[in-house]
Amino acid sequence: MSRRKDKERFLANCRQNPDYKGFRGYANDPSRSGNTPLVAVNCSVCGKKRNVPVGVAEEQGDGYVCMTCQDEQTAVEATGPSSQAP
């Protein structure tokens, strides 16, 4: 479509719906699953800032542990004290 037709279409949509902001892409569609709002939280172990879903941030609060630290902790627990030299 031409720019003129695009502009006319946009203005027509604005007249029908005053809250219309224009097309923002299919990836940003709020009705699609997987578009969970994220919030930045600091990991309590490594201190790095991580983007996590709002629900997880509210659940764990200041005690949030990122996936990297969780993986490291499970690896240490799996090896256990038997792998250390006496």
C-alpha positions as CSV (number, residue, x, y, z in Angstrom):
1,M,0.0,0.0,0.0
2,S,1.1,3.6,-0.5
3,R,1.8,6.0,2.3
4,R,-1.3,7.9,1.5
5,K,-3.5,4.8,1.8
6,D,-1.8,3.8,5.0
7,K,-2.4,7.3,6.5
8,E,-6.1,7.2,5.4
9,R,-6.5,3.8,6.9
10,F,-4.9,4.9,10.2
11,L,-7.0,8.1,10.4
12,A,-10.2,6.0,9.7
13,N,-9.3,3.6,12.5
14,C,-8.6,6.6,14.8
15,R,-12.1,8.0,14.1
16,Q,-13.7,4.7,14.9
17,N,-11.7,4.1,18.0
18,P,-10.1,7.1,19.7
19,D,-7.8,4.8,21.7
20,Y,-6.3,3.2,18.6
21,K,-2.5,3.6,18.7
22,G,-1.7,1.9,15.5
23,F,-0.4,-1.5,14.6
24,R,2.4,-2.6,17.0
25,G,3.2,-6.0,15.5
26,Y,1.9,-9.5,16.0
27,A,4.6,-10.3,18.6
28,N,3.3,-7.6,21.0
29,D,-0.3,-8.8,20.9
30,P,-1.4,-9.0,24.6
31,S,-3.9,-11.8,23.8
32,R,-1.1,-14.2,22.8
33,S,0.2,-16.6,25.4
34,G,3.7,-16.0,26.5
35,N,3.5,-12.3,26.8
36,T,3.9,-12.3,30.6
37,P,4.8,-8.9,32.1
38,L,8.4,-9.0,33.5
39,V,10.0,-7.1,36.4
40,A,13.7,-6.7,37.2
41,V,14.8,-8.5,40.4
42,N,18.3,-9.0,41.9
43,C,19.4,-12.5,42.6
44,S,20.1,-13.0,46.3
45,V,23.1,-15.3,45.6
46,C,25.1,-13.6,42.7
47,G,23.5,-10.2,42.8
48,K,22.8,-10.0,39.1
49,K,19.7,-8.3,37.9
50,R,17.2,-10.7,36.2
51,N,13.9,-10.2,34.4
52,V,11.4,-12.5,35.9
53,P,7.6,-12.8,35.7
54,V,5.7,-10.5,38.1
55,G,4.1,-13.5,39.9
56,V,7.5,-15.1,40.6
57,A,8.9,-11.8,41.8
58,E,6.0,-11.4,44.3
59,E,6.3,-15.0,45.5
60,Q,10.0,-15.0,46.2
61,G,10.6,-11.4,47.0
62,D,14.1,-10.6,48.2
63,G,15.0,-14.3,48.4
64,Y,14.9,-14.8,44.6
65,V,17.6,-17.2,43.2
66,C,18.2,-17.1,39.5
67,M,18.3,-20.3,37.3
68,T,22.1,-20.1,36.9
69,C,22.6,-20.1,40.7
70,Q,20.0,-22.9,41.1
71,D,21.8,-25.0,38.6
72,E,25.1,-24.5,40.3
73,Q,23.6,-25.4,43.7
74,T,22.1,-28.6,42.3
75,A,25.4,-29.5,40.7
76,V,27.3,-29.0,44.0
77,E,24.7,-31.1,45.8
78,A,24.8,-33.8,43.2
79,T,28.6,-34.2,43.5
80,G,28.4,-34.0,47.3
81,P,31.3,-34.4,49.7
82,S,32.5,-37.7,48.3
83,S,34.3,-36.0,45.4
84,Q,36.5,-33.9,47.7
85,A,40.0,-35.2,48.4
86,P,40.9,-35.9,52.1
